[in-house]
Structures are given as C-alpha cells and as structure tokens.
Amino acid sequence: MMQQLTIRTRLLLLVGAMLAACVAIGVTSLYAQQRSVAGLNTVYLDRVVPLRDLKLIADLYAVNIVDATHKARSGMLSYGQARDDVIAARAEIRRIWAAYTGTSMTDSERQIAANVEGLMAKADGPLDGLERTLDRHSEKRLAAFVINDLYPLIDPLSAGFSQLIELQLGEAKAEYDQAQALYQRNRILNLGLLAALLVGGGLFAMVMLRSISRPLEELKQAAASVAAGDLSRIIECRGRDEITEVQQSIRQMQRNLRDTLQDIQGSATRLASAAEELHTVTQHTAQGIHQQNEEVQMAATAVTEMSAAVDEVAGNANRTSDASRDAETVADDGRRQVTATRQTIDQLSERLQQSAGTVTRLAEEAAGIGKVIDVIRAIAEQTNLLALNAAIEAARAGEAGRGFAVVADEVRGLAQRTQSSTQEIERMIGAIQSATEQSVRDMQQSSEFASRSQSMADEADQALGLIAERVGQINEMNLVIASAAEEQAQVAREVDRNLVTIRDISEQSASGAQQTLAASDELARLATQLNQLVGRFRL
C-alpha cells in the first residue's frame, strides 16, 4: 500500500499529519487559554470589581458615616464638616452601587442585592434626618440618633454587604473551580492528542521507514549481487515510488549486462574456434612455404649447373669456330695438307660429339628445371589457396581478425608473384629448350658434315672446294651455336635472378606465416582470457 505512493508523498503525509496534530493541539490550547482569559475576565469584572465596590460601600457606611457622626458628637469634627462628609459618603455610595448593579449578577446575588437595596432605601430616611440634625447643630438629636438609630441602621447594611461579599467570593471560587476543571479537561485532551500524535506518528513513521528500508535493503542486496558477478538474481519491483524506479533501472542494467556478456561469451567461443582454424591453416601454409623454399633451392642449384653447361657449350663453340678457321686455312693450302685436314676433321668430329653431348645434357637439365618449376607452381597455387582460406577465417573473426586478413592478403600476393615468376621461368626454360633443340639439330648436322668430310678425305683433291665450302658453313653454324649459347647463358642468369627473387619472396612468406601463426596463438590466448573474464559472472 505504502509503496504505491512516492517517497515525497509519504513524507508530505507524515509532515502533514504532524502539522495537523500540532495545529489541533495549538487550537485546543488557544481555546483553553481563551476560556481561561474569559473566566479571569469574568472573575475580575463580575467578582473582584464588585467585591471592591461592596467593600467601599460597606466602608462608606461603617467608617465614613459612622466615624463622621461620632467625631461630630465628640467635637472632633464640626457639624458642618461632618454633614459634608455624610453627604459625600452617601453620594459615593449611590455611584458605586449603581456601578455594581450594572454588572452581571446571578439570581441569588440579585436577590441579596435587592434586599440590601431595600435596607439602603430604608436607611435613607434616618440618614436624611442625620444630615438635618448636623445642619441644625442639635447635639441632643445627634446623641439620640447615635444611641438609638445609628447601629440598628448600619449593622443590617453591613450584614447585607457581607452576604454579597461572601457571595462574590463563592462565585469567584466557582469560577476558579470551573477554570480548574476546564484546565484539567484541556490538559487531558492535549495529553491525549499528544499521545495520539506520538503513537500515530511513531506507527506511521515505522510503517514509512519499513516501506523505505525494506526496498532499500533489497536494492542493496541486488546491487551487491551484481557487483559480485551474480547476474542470475531476479530483482522484484513492487510499487510506484522512487526506489522502485531505481530497482527497475538496476534490473534493466542487469539484463543488458547479462545479454552483453552472453554475446561476448559466444563471440569469444567463435573467436577461439576461428583462431584454432587460422592456426591450422597457417601451419599448413608455413609447411608449404618451407617445401617451396627447398624446391626453389633445388631449382637454383639446377640453374647453376645449367649455367656451367651453357658456359661449356659456349667454350666448345668457340673452340669449334677456331678449328673451322684452321680447317679453312688448311683447305687453302691444298692437297699438301690433306692429312692435316683429316686430323682436323677428326678433331672437329670429336669436338662436335662433345658439344652434342653437352647440349643434350643441357636439354636434360632444362627439362629437370621444368619439373622443379611445376612443383613451384603447384606450391604457389596451394599457398594461394591457403592464403585465401586464412583471409576467409580472418573475416569470420571480425574486428579481431583484421590484422590476420592483412597478413593473409600479403601471403596471397606473394603466392601470386611466385606464380608470375614461375610462369616467366617456364617461358625462359621453353626458350632454352627451343635453343637447345636447335643446337642439337645443328650439332647433328655438323657431325654429319664432319663424317662426310672424313669419308671424303681420300678424295681431298677433288673435294677441297667442297671442304672449304663446308668449313665455312661449319664456321657459321659455330657462330650460331656461340650466339645461342650466349643467349642461353643470359637466360640462365635471368632464371637465377628470378629464383633468387622467388627465394626472397618465399622467405617473406615464411616470415608472414610465422607472424600469422604467432598472431593466431595470441588471438587464441585472448579468446581464452575473455572466456575466463566472462566466467567470473553467473548468468
């Protein structure tokens, strides 16, 4: 019930109830004070003042008139002065009596006052006679008045005034008792109101305190649970006050935090899986790159051997050219040099056979390089595929795998450059093979020419012209062979440079793979650490 009201409303109700009780007590006290003041006013105006007046009237009769009469009889006061005192006293008595009778009187007081007023009227005749006696200076009449009439006249009046005075005292006592009773009633009423205020205020304060402290305790426990990592506690929200609004806010915060941690936990699990897959892909990539480095090293060795073979072919071609020039000189010497020509042709045939064997080995080495290039191309294609898989896994990892995507793109670029270099090497090797085949064909033709020259040595006389012609052709062929050998040497050096480039690219790919492997390990470690952090919360 209390929680349906806001704390502000509850506090206003408490303060309003307290103020209402205070106002009630204040109004009651003011009413009691007003009654007391009214009672005191009644006592003063209707009892104290009449009591004073009655006392003055009694004194005027008993003291002034009687005293003036005795003093005039004893000669202490002149008759004229005594008469004036009596007249003054009677005038004062009438004035005071008129004021007294004008006050509020009770029935009994009014009855006694009527009796006293009758006695006063009855005393007016004797007192008028006293005034005339004093005016005439009659000592006998004055003595007779004092002895016979004075006290019988004054004593009843004094008794009547005494009754009125007693009545006034009794009425004052009644007023006092009534004021005392009113005081007691007001005192009991105020004490009752104060007790009711204290009890009601205490109960209301306890109820309000309970309505505030209990939700605050629940709110504190809920906040402590959230601070301790327990997000499974259900926060109850009852009422429509400010504490309920705070509870609703904390409950919403708990739900948001729980949803966020669940999302983080799922993302961490997926990240760990992606990191494991990336680790596996990176390992395969590193193995492929290592194998590629070995194949590139083998290709470099083969190219070096091919370069040596090409240099040997070039040297043989130069030597064959020299021999051809010598043969041409011998042909010019004629028949005298037939024997020398035969020997030279034998040397030429031998040289041509050596050149043919060297060129054949060069063709075989070029074919071996082609096989190595096929292996390098297969490795480059596999590296490109692995880099593509690594890029896909890095994309699945999201923001955390952006660095791995960069490394995977770099590896894919290196693999593509490797494929391009391999294709260039294949083109060069194809050129070398074509030149080698041409050289073999030229060597075979030279060998055939040498054989014919050797078989025709016996007919040197008739064949000198033909020998000279053939030697010229051999010289040209040797120039072609030398030129082809130089081209082959140039191609071999270019292949060697490309293989060095491929080796550098492979080394960079291996370094990138190692970085990717280390980054995947770090990613797995971060995913594990993130799972541990999320595990601190109970969802």
Phi, psi and omega in degrees: 000310182293328182287349175285346178256149176287159179298324178299316179296320180296317179295320178296322177296317180297311180296321179296320178296317178298315180295321178297318178296317179297319178296319179298314178297317180296317179296318179297317179295317179297320178296318179296318178296320178297318177298320179295316179296319178297320177296317178296321178297319177296317179299317183290310185285320186263349181235309183290312180297312176300323178298319176296316181297316179297321178296320179295316180297316180298320179292322179298318177290309189282333186253301189294306183292311181296317183294318179296323179295313180295320180292322178294322179293322182275357178086002179286341181223140181289160181295319182295316179293320179297317178300317179299319179296320179293317179298315180298318180296317180295322178294318179294321179298317180295320181295312182293322180294324178294320177295322182294314182291346177276354179277170178284128183233152174280171181297316181294322179293320180296324179292314178296319179298324178295319177297315180295321179295326175295319176297321179295319178295321178294328181280348182295322180297308178300322181291326174297321177296324177298317180298317179294321179298315179293326181291327181271352180061043182266110183287323181294312180298323179296317180293321178295321180296317182294319185284318190262322191249334191297301185287322173301336178278319187277322186300314177301322177296316180298322178294318178297317178295324178298320177297317179297321179295316178298321178298318179297318178297320178296317178296321177298320177297319178297317176299319178297315179298319179296318177296321178296317178296318177298319177300315180297317179298314179295323179296314179296318180297315179295318177297320177297315177297319179296317178296315178299321177298314181295313181294309180297316178297319178297314179297315180296320178295320178295317179297315180294318178299319179294321179292339179263316185292321182295310176298325178295320178295316177298320178295321179295317179296319179296317178296321178296321178296316178296319179295328179279356178094005179268104180258007181270349181291134180270124181266117179279136179238112179234140177096186182223027181267185184294323180296321177298321177297319177295319177300317178297321178296316180294320178297318177295320177298319179298316179297315180298317180295320179295316178298318180297316180293323177295319176297318179297319180297315178296318179296321179296321178296313178297323179295319178297318179296316178297322178295322178294316177297318178297322177298316180295314179299320180294321177298315178298319178298316179297319178296318178297320180294321178297316178297320178298320178299318179296317180295320178297322178297318177296318178297320178298320178297317180297319179296323178297314177297320178297321178299319178296319179296319179296318177299321179294318177300316179299318178296318178296321179296320178296318179293323177295322177298319177298319180294322178298319178294322176296318179297322178295322177295318179295322177299327177291330179289342174091202186293340181297336185253023183300316181296317178294326179294320179300317179297321180294321179295323177299316178297321180296318179299319180295317179297319180295322177295319176298317179296319178299319178294320180295317180293325178296315177298322177299319178296319179295317179297320178297321177296321176297320177297323178300319177296317179298320178296322176299319178296317180297319180296319178296318179295319179296319178296319178295320178297319178297318179295316179295321178295323177296318177297319179297321178295321179296315180295322178294323177294323177294330180288345177079217183301322182291338182260013180299318178298322180291325177298321178297314180296318180297319177298321179295317178297317179297320177297319178297319179296320178294320177295325177296315178299318180297316179295323179296317178298321178296319179295319178300318179298317180296318180295324176299320178295320179297316180297319179298314179296323181293316178300318177299318179297319179298316179298318178297320179296319178297318178297317178299320179295319178297319178296320179295321179296317178297321179295321180293318179291335181261011181296326180294336180257035185301328183296317182281338189254012183298320179298317179296323180296317180299320179296314181295322179296323177298318177297319179298321179297318178297317179298322178296324176296319178297316180298317179298318179296316179297322179295320178296318177298318178298321178296319178297315178298320180297319178295321177296319177298320179296319177296319178296322177295323175297318178298317178299320180296318178297317179298321179295320177296318177297320178297320178296319178296316177298321178295321177295319176297317178298320178297316178295320180294322177294322175297317178295321178296318177296321179294318178295321178297319177296316179296322178294320176296322178295319178296317179293328179295343177291340180261143175259111187267000000 
